[in-house]
Amino acid sequence: MTTINGFDMTSAPTRRKPITHAACRLQDGVLELESLTPLVSVEAFRACVAAAGKGAAGEALWVAGLDMPFGQSVEFLRAAGWPEAWEAYVRHAGTLSREAFADVVYGVMAGRPKGRRLLRRITDVAAGAVSPMSLAYVPVGRMFHVLAPVIEASGVDILPLRMTGDRRVLLEAYPALVARAVIGKLPYKDGPRAQWPQRAEHRSRLLEALPGHVRKVAGLALRIPEALLERMQDDRKGDFLDALLCAVQAAQAVGQPEWGLPPAGRDDARPGIMRRSEGWIAGTPLPD
């Protein structure tokens, strides 16, 4: 039995906007959602990871998909004068204040042409994700600054950046990938009040079609208790649903050779960059 988890992350969790945790059991070809839990502080998230059990060597018992960037692009690292090894630059970032980190980001942006100031990783390009430098609108740069040092210090395996044999494995997820595969680009969360009924309908369509998608891509039956299904349907912000989508990505990766990582080709440096420096969003190929 494997515990599959999904976390919809935020760099400043509160009761109103928590980190949301979807915990699932994967056994005998069935992925069953067992709980949806709000985590109202970074410390609560840290404790959740620390409390996860460790299994025997070669047996992954606790796997989690996190909706946050684990790293920065090599281009950013070079422009900032940071080391390119993931553990080294994440530890360095963790020593910086919020203001100092922002100064580094804005300094790199200032040296670049307009329209190309936010650098993306190889995997961001493949996934259609925003730059992990972003501090506004979609502030995933804040998530990196606050949370990447937390996962680095946890001692767990960080796919593919640090694989040491610890049987707790964290991988980078992006719930939009699953949502797009199921309902296209239909919006299913937040938005103007006038659009809430329509977006609730899109959530319903996504939840209804999700088991078929999981069966198709991962060969698994997805079971969701009625009470948890209603909780995700009623969550206008979509955070609990996004946590489940992260868990789906984690379950799909578990069933693939080498977690579905792009192969390391002899004539292509990109897989190596992803594995040692930038990180990888589960389910993304190498972009052309």
C-alpha positions in Angstrom: 0.0 0.0 0.0 1.3 3.4 -1.0 0.0 6.7 0.5 -0.4 9.3 -2.3 -0.7 12.9 -1.3 -1.4 16.2 -3.1 -0.7 19.6 -1.7 -2.0 22.9 -3.1 0.6 25.3 -1.8 0.7 28.9 -0.7 3.7 30.8 0.8 1.6 32.5 3.5 -1.1 30.1 4.6 -3.9 31.3 6.9 -7.3 29.9 7.9 -8.9 31.8 5.0 -6.3 30.6 2.5 -4.6 27.4 3.8 -2.3 24.9 2.2 -4.7 22.1 1.3 -3.8 18.4 1.7 -5.5 15.6 -0.2 -4.5 12.2 1.3 -5.2 9.1 -0.8 -4.6 5.3 -0.4 -3.2 3.5 -3.5 -3.8 -0.3 -3.3 -4.7 -3.0 -5.7 -5.2 -0.7 -8.6 -7.5 1.7 -6.7 -6.7 5.3 -5.8 -9.1 6.3 -3.0 -9.3 9.8 -1.5 -9.3 9.4 2.3 -9.2 13.0 3.6 -9.0 16.7 2.7 -7.2 18.8 5.3 -6.4 22.5 5.6 -2.9 23.4 6.9 -3.0 26.9 8.2 0.8 27.5 8.6 4.1 26.5 7.0 4.9 24.8 10.3 1.9 22.5 9.9 3.0 21.6 6.4 6.6 20.9 7.7 5.1 18.7 10.5 3.0 16.8 8.0 6.0 15.8 5.9 8.1 15.0 9.0 5.4 12.7 10.3 5.2 10.7 7.1 6.3 7.1 7.6 9.4 5.5 6.2 9.3 2.2 4.4 11.9 -0.5 3.6 14.5 0.3 1.0 13.1 0.1 -2.5 9.5 0.5 -1.3 8.0 3.9 -1.7 5.3 4.3 0.9 4.6 8.0 1.0 4.6 10.1 -2.2 3.4 13.7 -2.6 2.8 16.1 -5.4 3.3 19.7 -4.5 1.9 22.6 -6.6 5.0 24.9 -6.3 8.3 25.5 -8.1 11.1 23.5 -6.5 13.8 25.5 -8.4 14.8 28.3 -10.6 16.1 28.4 -14.2 19.8 28.0 -14.8 19.7 31.3 -16.7 18.4 33.0 -13.5 21.1 31.3 -11.4 23.9 32.4 -13.6 22.6 36.0 -13.8 22.2 36.1 -10.0 25.6 34.6 -9.4 24.1 31.7 -7.4 25.5 28.1 -7.5 23.8 25.8 -9.9 23.5 22.8 -7.6 20.0 22.7 -6.3 20.7 22.1 -2.6 23.3 24.8 -2.5 21.2 27.6 -4.1 18.0 26.7 -2.2 20.0 26.9 1.1 21.3 30.2 0.0 17.8 31.5 -0.9 16.7 30.4 2.6 19.2 32.8 4.2 17.7 35.8 2.4 14.9 38.0 3.7 11.8 38.6 1.7 13.1 42.0 0.6 16.6 40.7 -0.2 15.2 37.9 -2.4 13.0 40.3 -4.2 16.0 42.6 -4.8 17.8 39.7 -6.5 14.8 38.9 -8.7 14.4 42.5 -9.7 18.1 42.9 -10.3 18.1 40.0 -12.8 14.9 41.4 -14.4 16.5 44.8 -14.8 19.4 43.4 -16.9 17.0 41.8 -19.4 15.0 43.1 -22.4 11.4 44.1 -21.9 9.0 41.2 -22.5 11.7 38.6 -21.5 12.4 39.6 -18.0 10.9 36.6 -16.3 12.9 33.5 -17.0 11.3 30.1 -17.2 12.7 26.7 -16.6 12.7 24.0 -19.3 9.8 22.3 -17.5 7.8 25.5 -17.2 8.0 26.0 -21.0 6.7 22.4 -21.5 3.9 22.8 -19.0 2.9 26.3 -20.0 3.6 27.5 -16.4 4.7 30.9 -15.2 8.2 31.8 -14.3 9.3 30.8 -10.8 10.7 34.3 -10.5 7.2 35.8 -10.5 6.5 37.9 -7.4 3.1 39.4 -8.5 -0.2 38.2 -10.0 0.8 34.5 -9.6 3.5 34.9 -6.9 5.1 31.5 -7.3 8.5 33.1 -6.7 7.3 33.6 -3.1 6.4 29.9 -2.9 9.9 29.0 -4.0 11.6 31.4 -1.6 9.6 30.3 1.5 8.9 26.6 0.8 11.8 25.3 -1.2 14.2 25.6 1.8 11.5 23.8 3.9 11.5 20.7 1.6 15.2 20.8 1.2 15.7 20.6 4.9 13.2 17.8 5.3 15.5 15.1 4.3 13.0 13.5 1.9 13.8 12.6 -1.7 13.1 15.5 -4.1 12.4 14.1 -7.5 14.6 14.4 -9.5 16.9 16.8 -7.7 17.9 14.7 -4.7 17.3 11.0 -4.7 19.0 9.3 -1.8 16.8 6.4 -1.0 14.5 8.0 1.6 11.1 6.5 0.8 9.2 9.7 1.2 9.2 11.3 -2.2 8.2 14.8 -3.2 7.5 15.7 -6.8 6.5 18.9 -8.4 2.9 18.9 -9.6 0.9 21.4 -11.7 -2.9 20.8 -11.4 -3.6 22.8 -14.5 -2.1 20.0 -16.5 -4.7 17.6 -15.3 -7.6 20.1 -15.5 -6.7 21.0 -19.1 -6.5 17.3 -20.1 -10.1 16.8 -18.7 -12.0 20.0 -19.5 -9.6 22.1 -21.6 -9.1 25.6 -20.4 -12.5 26.1 -18.8 -12.1 28.1 -15.6 -13.3 26.2 -12.5 -12.4 28.4 -9.5 -12.6 31.9 -8.1 -13.4 34.7 -10.6 -16.0 37.4 -10.6 -19.1 36.7 -8.5 -21.3 36.7 -11.7 -19.3 33.7 -13.0 -19.5 31.6 -9.8 -22.4 29.4 -11.1 -20.7 28.7 -14.4 -17.4 27.9 -12.7 -19.2 25.6 -10.2 -20.6 23.8 -13.3 -17.1 23.4 -14.7 -15.9 22.0 -11.3 -18.8 19.5 -11.5 -17.7 18.5 -15.0 -14.1 18.1 -14.0 -15.0 15.9 -11.0 -17.4 13.8 -13.0 -14.8 13.1 -15.8 -11.8 12.8 -13.5 -12.2 9.0 -12.7 -12.2 8.2 -16.5 -9.1 10.3 -17.0 -7.3 8.5 -14.1 -8.2 5.2 -15.6 -7.0 6.2 -19.0 -3.6 7.7 -18.0 -2.7 5.7 -14.9 -4.8 2.5 -15.2 -6.3 3.2 -11.8 -9.8 3.3 -10.4 -10.4 6.6 -8.6 -12.8 6.5 -5.6 -14.0 9.7 -3.9 -16.4 9.5 -0.9 -19.6 11.5 -1.5 -18.9 13.9 1.4 -15.4 14.8 0.0 -16.8 15.1 -3.5 -19.3 17.7 -2.2 -16.6 19.5 -0.3 -14.6 19.9 -3.5 -17.6 20.9 -5.4 -18.6 23.6 -2.8 -15.0 25.0 -2.5 -15.3 28.0 -4.8 -11.5 28.6 -4.6 -10.8 25.2 -5.9 -8.0 24.5 -3.5 -9.1 21.1 -2.3 -9.8 20.0 -5.9 -6.3 21.2 -6.9 -4.8 19.2 -4.1 -6.5 16.1 -5.5 -5.3 16.9 -9.0 -1.7 17.0 -7.5 -2.3 13.6 -6.0 -3.5 12.3 -9.3 -0.2 13.5 -10.9 1.8 11.8 -8.1 -0.1 8.5 -8.6 0.5 8.6 -12.3 4.3 9.1 -11.8 4.5 6.2 -9.3 3.4 3.8 -12.0 5.9 4.8 -14.6 9.6 3.7 -15.1 11.9 6.3 -13.5 8.7 8.3 -12.5 8.2 9.2 -16.1 11.3 11.4 -16.2 12.5 12.5 -19.7 15.4 10.2 -20.7 18.9 11.7 -20.4 20.1 11.8 -24.1 23.7 12.0 -24.9 23.4 15.0 -27.2 20.9 17.0 -25.1 22.0 18.8 -22.0 18.4 19.6 -20.9 17.6 16.4 -19.0 20.7 16.9 -16.9 19.9 20.5 -16.2 16.4 19.5 -15.0 17.8 16.7 -12.8 20.5 18.6 -11.0 19.4 22.3 -11.1 16.0 23.3 -12.2 13.6 20.5 -11.3 10.8 18.9 -13.2 7.0 19.1 -13.2 5.6 15.6 -13.3 4.1 14.6 -16.6 5.9 17.2 -18.8 8.1 16.1 -21.7 11.1 18.0 -23.0 9.9 20.9 -25.1 10.9 21.1 -28.8 
